[in-house]
Every structure is written in C-alpha cells, then in structure tokens.
C-alpha cells in the first residue's frame, strides 16, 4: 500500500488582511465658511484646496470668499475644482454656522455675524 502525501495548495496566502471599517455617511454635512483674511500683513488662509477637497468628499459644504487664498498663492479656480463654492459677498460667507479663519475674528471685521450684535 502506497502512502500518498497530502497536497498543499499554494493558491492562498497566510498573510493577514487589512480590515476596513464601514463608515456610513451622514445625511447632512456641515456648512463651512472661509473668509478672506484682512488683518495687516496676513498672507495665510485657513484651509488649502486639498483640505477643502477632503471636507467636500466627506459630505460637507464649503463656501470661500473671492480671492481668499490669493496671498497664499491659491486661486479661486483651485478651490472651485476642489468643490468649494466661491462667493463675492463677504456677508454670505459669514452666514455659515462654522467659520474657519487664521486671525481671530473681531466685531468690526464681521458685523453681519450673529454673535457680533
């Protein structure tokens, strides 16, 4: 009687597999406003177009004031390609419930804010 050795298939791998979590998107995202910085010698902007793209892909809405990133060498086109809405009215940016700024907000800068009155 001949004894046969069991064949071991090499068609599968014994390495562990990466686990991915299923994250369900929320039905409603945040509305985020990014105003143009008007403080003296302030050349920064709060979010880059790449960061705006991440927020848009996570279901949020981003409103950017016209020429907000010009001093940081980001154009309106960069933000619109990332998915942001470009607005020319500063008051419309400040209507967003979440504002992202570099310089602290002052009452004289945003008189249209709810908390400024």
Secondary structure, 3 states (H helix, E strand, C coil): CCCCCCCCCCCCCCCCCCCCCCCCCCCCCCEEEECCCCCCCCCCCCCCHHHHHHHHHCCCEEEEECCCCHHHCCCHHHHHHHCCEEECCHHHHCCCCEECCCCCCCCCCCCCCCCCC
